[in-house]
Amino acid sequence: MKHCFVINPAAGSGKDQKAMLPRILSAVKECGADYEIHRTSGPGEATSFVRGRLASSFDEPIRFYACGGDGTVVEILNGIYGADNAELAIVPVGSGNDYVRNFGDRMQFLDVSAQIAGTAMPVDVIQYEIGGESAFALNMINLGFDARVASRMQEMKRLFFLRGTGAYVAGIARELTSYKMSRAVFRPDGEASFEVDILLAGVGSGCYSGGGFKGIPDAVVNDRVLNLMVIEPITRMEFLRLVGAYHDGKHITHVGLADKLHMSKVKEVLIEPSAPLVFTVDGEPLRTEMPMKISLAPKPIRFVIPSGVEW
């Protein structure tokens, strides 16, 4: 098997990046792995590189290591989806690293030798379609306040050098003063449609977003369904009291959400916004005015669980 390390030099902190290459070179030498290293040159380049590499592979098994954050992961995912000879591994040196939280300790995923010795298992993929164009996500698509906060996170990281949960909380504080609710119709398969103003919403295969907030605590990455969660507006004071419970995944039993929370397991949901809607794909902010269909992708991908990780 070829081990292909795709490094995003813009991801994470300088300290993480400085340690990354020596860690890889030490591990491949120790394991005697057949490897190559590619540094990405800008947004979207990882997808085109992976597609080109697979086109020239002649069906050779290749394990692609996403050495970056969640954005790097989703770019590689969109490059490998549908390729039977490809596996995805994550070396989490970004600021969010939300998908690996579904499996436990981030540090175990930073152990490159354990990654090389790891075993791939099938995991679910999210497919989303807007205006006839479709793409893939691995972890979660967020809508409304969550997505607006993700946009603010970029500002918090730049201005105050915050990362992960700290940047997310700072984004909440900044966005809370000016947020205007988005409204949309949700049409989940097999259930009645509903139209609501959105405080928080997500469609996920995984549990976490925003650098460690367990927004969809019942999600399982390989159960062949997606989890839909929608929270209708509450007062600012109620929301501030909710943040801690939302971080820990305890909001689904929060007394203040008794008639404000919609949760279900779906194969597909159509979302029709009444105005331009900000959403995030594994933490990357996007925007749409058109209906968006989110569904379980037809095929899973093969995701690497590092040696020693029990899941």
Phi, psi and omega per residue, in radians:
M1 nan 2.442 3.039
K2 -1.531 2.362 3.102
H3 -1.908 1.935 -3.029
C4 -1.944 1.960 -3.108
F5 -1.650 2.019 3.138
V6 -1.808 1.899 -3.018
I7 -1.797 2.198 3.020
N8 -1.671 1.835 -3.063
P9 -1.205 -0.215 -3.139
A10 -1.595 -0.103 -3.051
A11 -1.493 2.575 2.996
G12 1.173 -2.777 -3.108
S13 -1.640 2.811 3.088
G14 -1.048 -0.601 3.128
K15 -1.105 -0.789 3.124
D16 -1.080 -0.757 -3.107
Q17 -1.153 -0.686 -3.122
K18 -1.106 -0.599 -3.115
A19 -1.438 -0.290 -2.962
M20 -1.147 -0.924 -3.051
L21 -1.116 -0.810 3.077
P22 -1.029 -0.627 3.135
R23 -1.130 -0.730 3.122
I24 -1.156 -0.850 -3.081
L25 -1.096 -0.663 3.101
S26 -1.128 -0.742 -3.080
A27 -1.205 -0.764 -3.103
V28 -1.187 -0.580 3.079
K29 -1.175 -0.766 3.138
E30 -1.081 -0.710 -3.061
C31 -1.559 -0.180 -3.069
G32 1.138 0.590 -3.056
A33 -1.390 2.543 2.999
D34 -1.434 1.985 -2.951
Y35 -2.390 2.884 2.937
E36 -2.592 2.760 -3.095
I37 -2.224 2.331 3.090
H38 -2.271 2.231 3.044
R39 -1.718 2.239 -3.136
T40 -1.284 2.639 -3.073
S41 -1.840 -0.106 -3.134
G42 2.955 3.070 -3.132
P43 -1.014 2.345 3.093
G44 1.494 -0.245 -3.050
E45 -1.215 -0.522 3.141
A46 -1.085 -0.677 3.128
T47 -1.076 -0.852 -3.109
S48 -1.170 -0.645 3.092
F49 -1.077 -0.850 -3.089
V50 -1.088 -0.759 3.117
R51 -1.062 -0.756 3.119
G52 -1.141 -0.684 -3.140
R53 -1.145 -0.689 3.105
L54 -1.196 -0.622 -3.141
A55 -1.111 -0.473 -3.114
S56 -1.785 0.161 -3.018
S57 -1.493 -0.287 -3.086
F58 0.924 0.735 3.086
D59 1.156 0.269 3.011
E60 -1.115 2.330 3.077
P61 -1.070 2.263 3.138
I62 -2.289 2.283 3.025
R63 -1.822 2.013 3.137
F64 -1.651 2.194 3.132
Y65 -1.772 2.029 3.088
A66 -1.450 1.721 -3.117
C67 -1.681 1.499 -3.060
G68 3.091 -2.609 3.113
G69 -1.797 -2.877 -3.096
D70 -1.101 -0.541 3.100
G71 -1.124 -0.693 3.089
T72 -1.123 -0.705 3.132
V73 -1.043 -0.831 -3.061
V74 -1.208 -0.545 3.069
E75 -1.139 -0.785 3.123
I76 -1.169 -0.695 3.072
L77 -0.940 -0.817 -3.123
N78 -1.195 -0.336 3.052
G79 -1.451 -0.585 -3.049
I80 -1.669 -0.274 -2.993
Y81 -1.001 2.269 3.129
G82 1.628 -0.166 -3.138
A83 -1.579 2.056 -3.075
D84 -1.252 -0.327 -3.089
N85 -1.702 0.185 -3.063
A86 -1.959 2.493 3.003
E87 -2.186 2.686 3.119
L88 -2.015 2.229 2.993
A89 -2.124 2.636 -3.130
I90 -2.116 2.148 2.969
V91 -1.881 1.728 -2.852
P92 -1.436 1.631 3.110
V93 -2.028 0.383 3.068
G94 -1.608 -2.881 -3.102
S95 -1.696 -0.354 -3.120
G96 -1.757 -1.045 3.097
N97 0.944 0.745 -2.996
D98 -1.312 -0.599 -3.030
Y99 -1.144 -0.718 -3.089
V100 -1.175 -0.311 3.096
R101 -1.095 -0.404 3.109
N102 -1.154 -0.302 -3.052
F103 -1.957 -0.056 3.111
G104 2.155 -2.342 -2.949
D105 -1.358 2.172 3.090
R106 -0.989 -0.633 -3.067
M107 -1.066 -0.547 3.118
Q108 -1.171 -0.498 3.111
F109 -1.420 -0.278 3.057
L110 -1.435 -0.170 3.111
D111 -1.421 1.717 -3.024
V112 -1.155 -0.631 3.095
S113 -1.068 -0.714 3.093
A114 -1.164 -0.574 3.085
Q115 -1.166 -0.776 3.141
I116 -1.091 -0.641 3.140
A117 -1.488 -0.002 -3.060
G118 -1.291 2.967 -3.119
T119 -2.043 2.397 -3.137
A120 -1.526 2.411 3.081
M121 -2.227 2.679 3.116
P122 -1.282 2.349 3.054
V123 -2.304 2.704 -3.084
D124 -1.297 2.721 3.127
V125 -2.242 2.500 3.087
I126 -1.687 2.311 3.049
Q127 -1.976 2.350 3.075
Y128 -2.246 2.536 -3.045
E129 -2.335 2.272 3.094
I130 -2.358 2.155 3.079
G131 1.007 0.601 3.111
G132 1.493 -0.132 3.104
E133 -1.784 2.359 -3.109
S134 -2.208 2.711 3.092
A135 -2.659 -3.112 -2.985
F136 -2.210 2.631 3.008
A137 -2.291 2.737 -3.115
L138 -1.797 -0.622 -2.915
N139 -1.925 -1.111 -3.006
M140 -2.823 2.533 2.948
I141 -1.948 2.157 -3.109
N142 -1.938 2.610 -3.089
L143 -2.293 2.730 3.003
G144 1.328 -2.380 -3.045
F145 -1.012 -0.761 3.111
D146 -0.916 -0.823 -3.092
A147 -1.212 -0.677 3.099
R148 -1.119 -0.657 3.095
V149 -1.120 -0.692 3.109
A150 -1.039 -0.656 3.073
S151 -1.129 -0.727 3.110
R152 -1.133 -0.537 -3.129
M153 -0.983 -0.656 -3.141
Q154 -1.071 -0.690 3.097
E155 -1.161 -0.741 -3.137
M156 -1.114 -0.689 3.117
K157 -1.121 -0.719 -3.082
R158 -1.252 -0.738 -3.033
L159 -1.464 -0.629 -2.985
F160 -2.118 0.084 3.074
F161 1.011 0.628 3.092
L162 -1.568 2.774 3.124
R163 -2.393 2.804 2.974
G164 0.891 -2.262 -3.078
T165 -1.064 -0.653 3.134
G166 -1.053 -0.758 3.109
A167 -1.165 -0.625 -3.130
Y168 -1.172 -0.788 3.131
V169 -1.112 -0.717 3.090
A170 -1.101 -0.659 3.083
G171 -1.125 -0.662 3.079
I172 -1.053 -0.839 -3.106
A173 -1.060 -0.728 -3.126
R174 -1.233 -0.746 -3.066
E175 -1.293 -0.523 -3.059
L176 -1.049 -0.499 -3.089
T177 -1.318 -0.329 -3.012
S178 -2.299 0.018 -2.999
Y179 -1.177 2.286 3.015
K180 -1.928 2.252 -3.028
M181 -1.089 2.403 2.988
S182 -1.556 2.577 3.134
R183 -2.123 2.468 -3.120
A184 -2.728 2.752 2.989
V185 -1.696 2.271 3.076
F186 -1.869 2.250 3.128
R187 -2.153 1.401 3.115
P188 -1.313 2.508 -3.117
D189 -1.120 2.370 3.080
G190 1.334 0.090 -3.117
E191 -2.335 2.891 3.111
A192 -1.221 2.485 3.069
S193 -1.264 2.697 3.059
F194 -2.570 2.577 3.127
E195 -2.037 2.198 -3.072
V196 -2.536 2.771 2.820
D197 -1.359 2.462 -3.013
I198 -1.806 2.115 2.892
L199 -1.530 -1.093 3.084
L200 -2.299 2.458 3.088
A201 -2.681 2.609 3.096
G202 -2.768 2.634 2.975
V203 -2.162 2.036 -2.980
G204 -2.379 2.670 2.880
S205 -1.686 -0.564 3.081
G206 -1.807 3.055 -3.040
C207 -1.573 -0.561 -2.822
Y208 -1.892 2.607 2.966
S209 -2.648 2.992 3.058
G210 1.146 0.439 3.133
G211 1.357 0.579 3.022
G212 2.134 0.110 3.076
F213 -1.435 2.169 -3.056
K214 -1.567 1.235 -3.012
G215 -1.233 -0.525 3.138
I216 -2.195 1.362 -2.951
P217 -1.161 -0.354 -3.103
D218 -1.593 0.005 -3.094
A219 -1.199 2.507 3.088
V220 -2.266 2.270 -2.930
V221 -1.249 -0.186 -3.090
N222 -2.370 0.532 -3.099
D223 -1.670 0.096 3.076
R224 1.099 0.494 2.933
V225 -2.464 2.833 3.027
L226 -1.899 2.720 3.109
N227 -1.877 2.217 3.077
L228 -1.816 2.269 3.071
M229 -2.321 2.256 3.075
V230 -2.347 2.243 3.062
I231 -2.013 2.155 3.104
E232 -1.346 2.854 -3.053
P233 -1.035 2.510 2.980
I234 -2.299 3.010 -3.120
T235 -1.202 2.796 -3.137
R236 -1.040 -0.712 3.135
M237 -1.143 -0.711 3.094
E238 -1.103 -0.691 -3.131
F239 -1.132 -0.754 3.126
L240 -1.075 -0.622 3.091
R241 -1.253 -0.386 -3.092
L242 -1.452 -0.409 -2.967
V243 -0.960 -0.790 -3.131
G244 -1.080 -0.752 3.112
A245 -1.136 -0.663 3.130
Y246 -1.137 -0.703 3.109
H247 -1.056 -0.719 -3.054
D248 -1.559 -0.010 -3.134
G249 1.355 0.347 -3.111
K250 -1.774 0.093 -3.086
H251 -1.225 -0.373 -3.083
I252 -1.200 -0.288 3.067
T253 -1.973 0.202 -3.115
H254 -1.188 2.245 -3.036
V255 -1.074 -0.554 -3.110
G256 -1.272 -0.139 -3.111
L257 -1.907 0.254 -3.033
A258 -0.919 -0.712 -3.121
D259 -2.012 0.309 -3.088
K260 -2.038 -0.109 -2.989
L261 -1.946 2.233 3.032
H262 -1.984 2.191 3.085
M263 -2.416 2.381 3.105
S264 -2.795 2.870 3.051
K265 -1.835 2.264 -3.015
V266 -2.387 2.773 2.920
K267 -1.651 -0.409 -3.063
E268 -2.799 2.526 3.023
V269 -2.500 2.353 3.046
L270 -1.761 2.268 -3.121
I271 -2.059 2.133 -3.103
E272 -2.010 1.783 -3.113
P273 -1.328 2.567 3.099
S274 -1.540 -0.192 3.121
A275 -2.693 2.978 3.120
P276 -0.885 2.310 -3.007
L277 -2.106 2.211 3.021
V278 -1.481 2.318 3.057
F279 -2.459 2.842 3.099
T280 -2.148 2.513 3.042
V281 -1.945 1.855 -3.054
D282 0.832 0.791 3.044
G283 1.587 -0.168 -3.113
E284 -1.610 2.068 -3.057
P285 -1.252 2.369 3.057
L286 -2.393 -3.137 -3.069
R287 -2.608 2.489 3.080
T288 -2.570 2.605 2.962
E289 -1.899 -0.157 -3.061
M290 -1.739 2.810 3.059
P291 -1.012 2.571 -3.139
M292 -2.206 2.201 3.063
K293 -1.768 2.186 3.109
I294 -2.024 2.220 -3.053
S295 -2.523 2.839 3.004
L296 -1.242 2.152 3.141
A297 -1.100 2.594 -3.049
P298 -1.018 -0.618 -3.084
K299 -2.145 2.512 2.975
P300 -1.311 2.999 2.942
I301 -1.979 2.974 3.121
R302 -1.733 2.055 -3.078
F303 -1.967 2.373 -3.023
V304 -1.508 2.190 3.003
I305 -1.733 2.061 -3.104
P306 -1.022 2.583 3.060
S307 -0.982 2.313 -3.139
G308 1.699 -0.235 3.106
V309 -1.509 2.131 3.111
E310 -1.708 2.166 -3.118
W311 -2.576 nan nan
